[in-house]
Amino acid sequence: MIFGRPQNLVLAAVTGVFNVIVLVLAALVPPIVIPAVVVGAVNLALAAIIAVVAYQPPTLLPGDTFTVQTPKGQPNYETTVAEPPRADAPPVVAGGG
């Protein structure tokens, strides 16, 4: 996710904006002609960068607190990541209730 949005939406937005720029350049007088191979290569490069950024694995560091989501109707739990080799603290009900 990038800026809280799924990767496919970010990719579509970036591709759309890039292609609008290419169309505007082609509509100028005299037109600025960009070869299709270059447009495709830039789109592919942008897609690769977005994929690398969006699909980074989540990381938790010692001292980070996280919430364990449970099914609806059950309380969520919070726990804190411990320094290895210690075990994490037992989860407690989120919100102290």
C-alpha positions as CSV (number, residue, x, y, z in Angstrom):
1,M,0.0,0.0,0.0
2,I,1.1,3.5,-0.8
3,F,-0.5,6.5,1.1
4,G,-3.1,4.1,2.3
5,R,-4.2,3.1,-1.2
6,P,-3.8,-0.3,-2.8
7,Q,-1.0,-0.8,-5.3
8,N,-3.4,-1.2,-8.3
9,L,-5.0,2.2,-7.7
10,V,-1.6,4.0,-7.3
11,L,-0.4,2.3,-10.5
12,A,-3.5,3.3,-12.4
13,A,-3.2,6.9,-11.2
14,V,0.5,7.2,-12.1
15,T,0.0,5.6,-15.5
16,G,-3.0,7.8,-16.2
17,V,-1.2,11.0,-15.3
18,F,1.9,10.0,-17.3
19,N,-0.2,9.2,-20.4
20,V,-2.1,12.5,-20.1
21,I,1.3,14.3,-20.1
22,V,2.3,12.4,-23.2
23,L,-1.0,13.3,-24.9
24,V,-0.6,17.0,-24.0
25,L,2.9,17.0,-25.5
26,A,1.5,15.4,-28.7
27,A,-1.2,18.0,-28.9
28,L,1.2,21.0,-28.8
29,V,2.0,22.8,-32.0
30,P,4.5,21.8,-33.2
31,P,3.9,18.4,-31.6
32,I,6.5,16.8,-29.4
33,V,6.6,13.2,-30.6
34,I,7.7,10.6,-28.0
35,P,8.3,7.2,-29.5
36,A,6.0,4.5,-28.2
37,V,8.9,2.4,-27.1
38,V,10.0,5.2,-24.7
39,V,6.5,5.7,-23.4
40,G,6.2,1.9,-22.7
41,A,9.6,1.8,-21.1
42,V,8.8,4.7,-18.7
43,N,5.4,3.1,-17.8
44,L,7.2,-0.2,-17.1
45,A,9.8,1.5,-14.9
46,L,7.2,3.4,-13.0
47,A,5.2,0.1,-12.5
48,A,8.3,-1.7,-11.2
49,I,9.1,1.1,-8.7
50,I,5.5,1.2,-7.5
51,A,5.5,-2.6,-7.0
52,V,8.7,-2.5,-5.0
53,V,7.4,0.2,-2.8
54,A,3.9,-1.2,-2.3
55,Y,4.9,-4.8,-1.6
56,Q,7.4,-4.3,1.1
57,P,6.9,-6.7,3.9
58,P,5.6,-5.2,7.1
59,T,8.2,-5.0,9.9
60,L,7.9,-4.7,13.6
61,L,10.8,-3.7,15.7
62,P,11.4,-4.4,19.4
63,G,9.3,-2.0,21.5
64,D,6.6,-1.7,18.8
65,T,3.1,-2.2,20.0
66,F,0.6,-3.8,17.6
67,T,-3.1,-4.8,17.8
68,V,-4.2,-8.3,17.1
69,Q,-7.6,-8.1,15.2
70,T,-10.1,-10.7,16.2
71,P,-13.5,-11.7,14.7
72,K,-16.4,-9.2,15.2
73,G,-17.9,-9.5,18.7
74,Q,-14.6,-10.5,20.3
75,P,-12.2,-8.0,21.9
76,N,-9.0,-7.1,20.0
77,Y,-5.7,-7.6,21.8
78,E,-2.5,-5.5,22.0
79,T,1.0,-6.7,22.7
80,T,4.5,-5.3,22.4
81,V,7.4,-6.8,20.5
82,A,10.2,-7.9,23.0
83,E,14.0,-7.8,22.4
84,P,15.1,-11.2,21.3
85,P,15.5,-13.8,22.7
86,R,12.8,-12.8,25.2
87,A,9.2,-13.6,24.3
88,D,6.6,-10.9,23.6
89,A,4.5,-9.9,26.6
90,P,1.1,-11.7,26.8
91,P,-1.6,-9.9,24.8
92,V,-4.0,-7.7,26.8
93,V,-7.4,-6.5,25.7
94,A,-7.0,-3.4,23.5
95,G,-8.2,-0.2,25.1
96,G,-7.8,-1.6,28.6
97,G,-11.3,-2.9,28.8
